[in-house]
């Protein structure tokens, strides 16, 4: 799976952005798609994930109630709608995909995802 993320940019605090991630290859080849972010000098942080059917979503604590993940009906594009943005949301946002396989917990760690996009920069000014 190849992933192409887009939609980043500069926005004022309180504003909104929508990120997109297009996956190439068979859409049935992955179980979850997700978003992570990484600010300079920090570890990669889980943002959100959604399963193949779109029926299950997970969010990081810092974005709950502000961000929303969704996917299109074809299953090969995932969106991250980011509202009420804060300066601390500034980071490079990475799209990721997890192949089918057994997992007994919510996939929220970077090691849970085997494919990664190139990242898109989101900058929130105060």
BAVEXBA-849773 format. One line per 10 residues: number of its first residue (from 0); their letters; for each residue x, y, z of N, C-alpha, C, O. Coordinates in nm, 2 decimals. Atoms other than C-alpha are relative to their C-alpha. Example, Ala and Ser with C-alpha at 12.3 -4.5 7.8 and 13.67 -1.06 7.14 Angstrom:
BEGIN
0> AS> 0.09 -0.12 0.00 1.23 -0.45 0.78 0.09 0.12 0.00 0.19 0.12 0.07 | -0.09 -0.11 0.00 1.37 -0.11 0.71 -0.08 0.11 0.08 -0.03 0.22 0.09
This chain:
BEGIN
0> XXXXXXXXXX> 0.08 -0.12 0.00 0.00 0.00 0.00 0.09 0.12 0.00 0.18 0.14 0.08 | -0.07 -0.13 0.00 0.13 0.35 -0.09 -0.11 0.10 0.04 -0.22 0.10 0.00 | 0.09 -0.10 -0.06 -0.02 0.64 0.10 0.05 0.14 -0.04 0.17 0.17 -0.03 | -0.03 -0.14 0.03 -0.04 1.00 -0.01 -0.08 0.09 0.08 -0.20 0.10 0.06 | 0.07 -0.09 -0.08 -0.13 1.26 0.24 0.00 0.14 -0.05 0.10 0.18 -0.11 | 0.00 -0.14 0.04 -0.23 1.62 0.17 -0.10 0.08 0.08 -0.17 0.02 0.16 | 0.09 -0.08 -0.07 -0.42 1.91 0.31 0.05 0.09 0.11 -0.02 0.17 0.17 | -0.06 -0.08 -0.10 -0.18 2.06 0.55 0.01 0.14 -0.04 0.00 0.18 -0.15 | -0.02 -0.14 0.03 -0.12 2.43 0.58 0.01 0.08 0.13 0.02 0.03 0.24 | 0.00 -0.09 -0.11 -0.12 2.73 0.80 -0.14 0.05 0.03 -0.21 0.09 -0.06
10> XXXXXXXXXX> 0.13 -0.04 -0.04 -0.43 2.82 1.00 0.01 0.07 0.13 0.10 0.04 0.21 | 0.01 -0.06 -0.13 -0.52 3.04 1.29 -0.06 -0.08 0.10 -0.14 -0.17 0.07 | 0.06 0.08 -0.11 -0.61 2.90 1.63 -0.15 0.02 -0.01 -0.20 0.13 -0.03 | 0.15 0.00 0.01 -0.98 2.81 1.63 -0.05 -0.03 -0.14 -0.17 -0.06 -0.15 | 0.04 0.03 0.14 -0.98 2.74 1.26 -0.01 -0.15 -0.02 0.01 -0.23 0.07 | 0.02 0.13 0.04 -1.03 2.42 1.07 0.09 -0.04 -0.12 0.12 0.05 -0.20 | -0.07 0.06 0.12 -0.84 2.20 0.82 -0.05 -0.14 -0.02 -0.09 -0.21 0.07 | 0.03 0.14 0.03 -0.92 1.87 0.65 0.12 -0.06 -0.08 0.16 -0.01 -0.18 | -0.11 0.08 0.06 -0.64 1.63 0.57 -0.06 -0.12 -0.08 -0.17 -0.17 -0.04 | 0.04 0.12 0.08 -0.68 1.36 0.31 0.12 -0.10 -0.02 0.23 -0.06 -0.02
20> XXXXXXXXXX> -0.10 0.11 0.02 -0.49 1.03 0.26 -0.06 -0.09 -0.10 -0.16 -0.16 -0.08 | 0.05 0.09 0.10 -0.53 0.84 -0.06 0.10 -0.13 0.00 0.22 -0.11 0.00 | -0.08 0.13 0.00 -0.42 0.47 -0.05 -0.01 -0.06 -0.14 -0.11 -0.07 -0.20 | 0.00 0.07 0.13 -0.31 0.30 -0.37 0.00 -0.15 0.03 0.01 -0.20 0.14 | 0.00 0.14 -0.01 -0.34 -0.07 -0.43 -0.14 -0.05 0.05 -0.23 0.03 0.06 | 0.13 0.05 -0.03 -0.63 -0.30 -0.33 -0.05 0.05 0.14 0.03 0.04 0.24 | 0.05 -0.06 -0.12 -0.84 -0.13 -0.07 -0.03 -0.10 0.11 -0.04 -0.07 0.23 | 0.03 0.10 -0.10 -0.92 -0.46 0.10 0.13 -0.05 0.07 0.13 -0.14 0.15 | -0.12 0.05 -0.05 -0.55 -0.50 0.18 0.04 0.05 0.14 0.14 0.01 0.19 | -0.03 -0.06 -0.13 -0.56 -0.30 0.50 -0.13 0.00 0.09 -0.24 0.01 0.04
30> XXXXXXXXXX> 0.11 0.01 -0.10 -0.77 -0.33 0.81 -0.03 0.13 0.06 -0.15 0.17 0.07 | 0.02 -0.13 -0.06 -0.72 0.01 0.97 0.08 0.10 -0.08 0.19 0.07 -0.13 | -0.08 -0.11 0.04 -0.61 0.34 0.85 0.00 0.10 0.11 -0.10 0.12 0.18 | 0.00 -0.09 -0.12 -0.50 0.61 1.09 0.09 0.12 -0.03 0.15 0.13 -0.14 | -0.08 -0.12 0.00 -0.33 0.94 1.15 0.08 0.01 0.13 0.03 -0.01 0.24 | -0.09 -0.03 -0.11 -0.04 1.02 1.37 0.06 0.14 -0.03 0.05 0.19 -0.14 | -0.07 -0.13 0.02 0.15 1.34 1.43 0.12 0.01 0.08 0.14 -0.06 0.18 | -0.13 -0.01 -0.07 0.49 1.44 1.53 0.05 0.15 -0.01 0.07 0.20 -0.11 | -0.06 -0.13 -0.01 0.61 1.78 1.65 0.15 -0.01 0.02 0.20 -0.12 0.07 | -0.14 0.01 -0.02 0.98 1.86 1.66 0.04 -0.03 0.14 -0.01 0.03 0.24
40> XXXXXXXXXX> -0.05 0.04 -0.13 1.16 1.69 1.95 -0.10 -0.09 0.08 -0.07 -0.11 0.20 | 0.10 0.09 -0.07 0.86 1.47 2.04 -0.01 -0.13 -0.07 0.03 -0.15 -0.19 | 0.02 0.12 0.06 0.76 1.12 1.98 -0.13 0.00 -0.09 -0.21 0.09 -0.08 | 0.12 0.01 0.09 0.50 1.02 1.71 -0.12 -0.03 0.09 -0.12 -0.12 0.17 | 0.12 0.01 -0.09 0.16 1.06 1.87 -0.12 -0.04 -0.08 -0.15 0.00 -0.20 | 0.12 0.05 0.06 -0.16 0.87 1.78 -0.11 0.11 0.00 -0.13 0.18 0.10 | 0.11 -0.10 0.01 -0.44 1.10 1.65 -0.13 -0.07 -0.02 -0.23 -0.04 0.06 | 0.13 0.06 0.02 -0.71 0.88 1.51 0.02 -0.12 -0.09 0.12 -0.13 -0.17 | 0.00 0.11 0.09 -0.79 0.55 1.33 -0.14 -0.04 -0.03 -0.23 -0.02 0.05 | 0.13 0.05 0.05 -1.07 0.39 1.14 0.01 -0.13 -0.07 0.11 -0.16 -0.13
50> XXXXXXXXXX> -0.01 0.13 0.05 -1.14 0.04 1.04 -0.05 -0.01 -0.15 -0.10 0.09 -0.20 | 0.02 0.02 0.14 -1.20 -0.10 0.69 -0.15 0.04 -0.04 -0.17 0.11 -0.14 | 0.14 -0.03 0.03 -1.58 -0.07 0.71 -0.05 0.14 0.04 -0.16 0.18 0.01 | 0.04 -0.14 -0.05 -1.58 0.27 0.88 -0.09 -0.01 0.12 -0.14 0.10 0.16 | 0.10 0.02 -0.11 -1.78 0.13 1.17 0.07 0.02 0.14 0.00 0.04 0.24 | -0.08 -0.01 -0.12 -1.50 0.16 1.43 0.10 0.11 -0.01 0.18 0.12 -0.11 | -0.10 -0.11 0.00 -1.30 0.48 1.51 0.06 0.01 0.14 0.00 -0.02 0.24 | -0.07 -0.02 -0.13 -1.05 0.56 1.78 0.07 0.14 -0.01 0.10 0.19 -0.12 | -0.06 -0.13 0.00 -0.91 0.90 1.88 0.09 0.01 0.12 0.08 -0.05 0.23 | -0.09 -0.04 -0.11 -0.62 1.03 2.09 -0.07 0.09 0.09 -0.16 0.17 0.05
60> XXXXXXXXXX> 0.06 -0.08 -0.10 -0.72 1.20 2.41 0.00 0.15 -0.03 -0.09 0.22 0.00 | -0.02 -0.14 0.02 -0.59 1.53 2.30 -0.08 0.06 -0.12 -0.09 0.18 -0.13 | 0.08 -0.05 0.11 -0.81 1.55 1.99 -0.15 -0.04 0.01 -0.23 0.00 -0.08 | 0.14 0.04 -0.01 -1.13 1.39 2.11 -0.10 0.12 0.00 -0.07 0.22 0.08 | 0.10 -0.11 0.00 -1.43 1.61 2.04 0.03 0.11 -0.10 -0.05 0.20 -0.13 | -0.05 -0.10 0.10 -1.23 1.83 1.79 0.03 -0.06 -0.14 0.00 0.01 -0.24 | -0.04 0.07 0.13 -1.11 1.59 1.52 -0.10 -0.11 -0.03 -0.16 -0.17 0.06 | 0.09 0.10 0.04 -1.31 1.35 1.32 0.06 -0.08 -0.12 0.11 -0.01 -0.22 | -0.05 0.08 0.11 -1.19 1.06 1.10 -0.11 -0.07 -0.08 -0.21 -0.11 -0.02 | 0.10 0.06 0.08 -1.39 0.93 0.81 0.07 -0.06 -0.13 0.18 -0.02 -0.16
70> XXXXXXXXXX> -0.05 0.05 0.12 -1.34 0.74 0.49 -0.10 0.00 -0.11 -0.22 -0.01 -0.08 | 0.09 -0.01 0.10 -1.50 0.75 0.15 -0.06 -0.14 -0.03 -0.01 -0.24 0.02 | 0.07 0.12 0.02 -1.74 0.48 0.02 0.09 -0.10 -0.08 0.07 -0.22 -0.06 | -0.09 0.10 0.07 -1.47 0.33 -0.21 0.10 -0.06 0.09 0.16 -0.16 0.06 | -0.09 0.06 -0.09 -1.25 0.28 0.09 0.14 0.03 -0.01 0.23 -0.01 0.06 | -0.14 -0.03 0.02 -0.93 0.42 -0.05 0.04 0.14 0.04 0.16 0.18 0.02 | -0.04 -0.13 -0.04 -0.94 0.77 0.09 -0.05 0.02 0.15 -0.17 0.00 0.18 | 0.04 -0.03 -0.14 -0.94 0.87 0.46 0.02 0.14 0.02 0.12 0.21 -0.02 | 0.00 -0.14 -0.03 -1.01 1.21 0.59 0.02 0.03 0.15 -0.03 -0.05 0.23 | -0.01 -0.05 -0.14 -0.92 1.39 0.91 -0.05 0.14 0.00 0.02 0.23 -0.04
80> XXXXXXXXXX> 0.06 -0.13 -0.02 -1.14 1.68 0.98 0.04 0.06 0.14 0.02 0.00 0.24 | -0.06 -0.06 -0.12 -0.97 1.91 1.23 -0.07 0.13 0.03 -0.05 0.22 -0.05 | 0.07 -0.12 -0.04 -1.18 2.17 1.41 0.06 0.06 0.13 0.13 -0.01 0.20 | -0.05 -0.07 -0.12 -1.10 2.42 1.69 0.15 -0.03 0.02 0.19 -0.07 0.13 | -0.15 0.03 0.00 -0.73 2.39 1.61 0.06 0.09 0.10 0.03 0.21 0.12 | -0.07 -0.07 -0.10 -0.49 2.49 1.88 0.15 0.01 -0.05 0.19 -0.08 -0.13 | -0.14 0.00 0.04 -0.12 2.59 1.85 0.07 -0.13 0.03 0.16 -0.17 -0.04 | -0.06 0.12 -0.04 -0.03 2.27 2.02 -0.03 -0.12 -0.10 0.02 -0.23 -0.09 | 0.03 0.10 0.11 -0.18 2.08 1.72 0.10 0.01 -0.11 0.10 -0.07 -0.20 | -0.10 -0.02 0.11 0.11 2.21 1.51 0.10 -0.13 0.00 0.16 -0.16 0.10
90> XXXXXXXXXX> -0.08 0.12 0.01 0.30 1.90 1.38 0.00 -0.04 -0.15 -0.08 0.01 -0.23 | 0.01 0.07 0.12 0.37 1.69 1.08 -0.10 -0.11 0.02 -0.08 -0.19 0.11 | 0.10 0.11 -0.01 0.07 1.46 1.03 0.03 -0.11 -0.11 0.05 -0.08 -0.22 | -0.03 0.12 0.08 0.13 1.11 0.89 -0.12 -0.09 -0.01 -0.19 -0.11 0.09 | 0.10 0.10 0.02 -0.12 0.88 0.74 0.07 -0.14 0.01 0.18 -0.16 -0.04 | -0.06 0.13 -0.02 -0.07 0.51 0.82 -0.11 -0.10 -0.03 -0.23 -0.08 -0.02 | 0.10 0.11 0.03 -0.23 0.18 0.72 0.05 -0.13 0.07 0.17 -0.16 0.08 | -0.03 0.12 -0.07 -0.24 -0.15 0.91 -0.07 -0.11 -0.09 -0.18 -0.11 -0.12 | 0.05 0.11 0.08 -0.28 -0.48 0.72 -0.09 -0.09 0.09 -0.08 -0.07 0.21 | 0.08 0.10 -0.08 -0.52 -0.75 0.83 0.08 -0.09 0.08 0.19 -0.13 0.04
100> XXXXXXXXXX> -0.08 0.08 -0.09 -0.41 -0.94 1.12 -0.06 0.01 0.14 -0.14 0.10 0.17 | 0.06 0.00 -0.14 -0.50 -1.03 1.48 0.05 0.11 0.08 0.17 0.13 0.09 | -0.04 -0.09 -0.10 -0.50 -0.76 1.73 -0.10 0.01 0.11 -0.22 0.01 0.08 | 0.09 0.01 -0.12 -0.65 -0.77 2.08 -0.03 0.13 0.07 -0.09 0.14 0.17 | 0.03 -0.13 -0.06 -0.66 -0.40 2.15 -0.01 0.10 -0.12 0.01 0.07 -0.23 | 0.01 -0.11 0.11 -0.72 -0.07 1.96 0.14 0.03 -0.05 0.24 0.04 0.02 | -0.13 -0.03 0.06 -0.44 0.00 1.72 0.03 0.15 0.01 -0.02 0.23 -0.07 | -0.03 -0.14 -0.03 -0.29 0.32 1.86 0.15 0.03 0.00 0.19 0.14 0.02 | -0.14 -0.01 0.00 0.08 0.26 1.85 0.06 0.00 -0.14 0.01 -0.06 -0.23 | -0.07 0.00 0.13 0.31 0.34 1.56 0.03 -0.14 -0.05 0.03 -0.17 -0.17
110> XXXXXXXXXX> -0.04 0.13 0.04 0.42 -0.02 1.56 -0.11 -0.09 -0.05 -0.09 -0.19 -0.11 | 0.12 0.07 0.05 0.06 -0.13 1.49 -0.02 0.02 -0.15 -0.11 -0.05 -0.21 | 0.02 -0.03 0.14 0.09 0.02 1.14 0.12 -0.03 -0.08 0.23 0.02 -0.04 | -0.11 0.04 0.07 0.31 -0.11 0.87 0.03 0.09 -0.12 0.14 0.08 -0.18 | -0.02 -0.08 0.11 0.26 0.14 0.59 -0.02 0.15 0.04 -0.11 0.18 0.12 | 0.01 -0.14 -0.03 0.32 0.52 0.61 0.01 0.09 -0.12 0.08 0.06 -0.22 | -0.01 -0.10 0.10 0.27 0.82 0.40 0.12 0.10 0.03 0.19 0.08 0.13 | -0.12 -0.09 -0.01 0.52 1.11 0.36 -0.02 0.11 0.10 0.07 0.18 0.14 | 0.03 -0.11 -0.10 0.35 1.35 0.61 -0.04 0.13 -0.07 0.00 0.16 -0.18 | 0.04 -0.14 0.04 0.19 1.69 0.57 0.00 0.09 0.12 -0.05 0.05 0.23
120> XXXXXX> -0.02 -0.09 -0.12 0.27 1.99 0.79 -0.13 0.08 0.02 -0.18 0.14 -0.07 | 0.11 -0.09 -0.05 0.00 2.16 0.99 0.06 0.10 0.10 0.12 0.06 0.20 | -0.05 -0.11 -0.09 0.09 2.49 1.15 -0.12 0.08 0.05 -0.20 0.14 -0.03 | 0.11 -0.08 -0.06 -0.16 2.66 1.39 0.06 0.12 0.07 0.14 0.10 0.16 | -0.05 -0.12 -0.06 -0.08 3.02 1.47 -0.09 0.05 0.11 -0.21 0.03 0.11 | 0.08 -0.05 -0.12 -0.19 3.18 1.80 -0.05 0.14 -0.03 -0.12 0.20 0.06
